């Protein structure tokens, strides 16, 4: 049975995907109106920040934690910071996204290679107060995560 192997690029991709998802969710909420009945969509791009985060110095195993940070651009701008714990074969990540109009919380399991992976929006502040919905993340390369957000009314 092989253990979990997270290369630096993979760890950055996981972190970027989680962060991008969180940011995208916040932007969608800011654009939605309370009278609107259909979900609002937004798009974001998260790029890993150098020298932000931490990773284990050994081959990762269950219970290990790592952290990351990204710069967010697209329909809103800001930064994110996340922390992940390896549970089984995937990291469970909690991400806080600070955008120009408020903050967002995002959580979910993130695979090493994300393609339309759904993460839950767990809340927000400011323009994103009470945010809920789903952020779909895809990481096309090790340092960039594409985020499409669907916010619920």
Secondary structure, DSSP 8 states (H G I E B T S, - for coil): -------HHHHHHHHHHHHHHHHHHHHHHHH--TT--S-EEEEEEEEEEEEEEE--SS---TT-EEEEEEEEEESS-EEEEEEEEEETTEEEEEEEEEETTEEEEEEEEE-SS-SSEEEEEEEEEETTTT--EEEEEEEEETTEEEEEEEE--
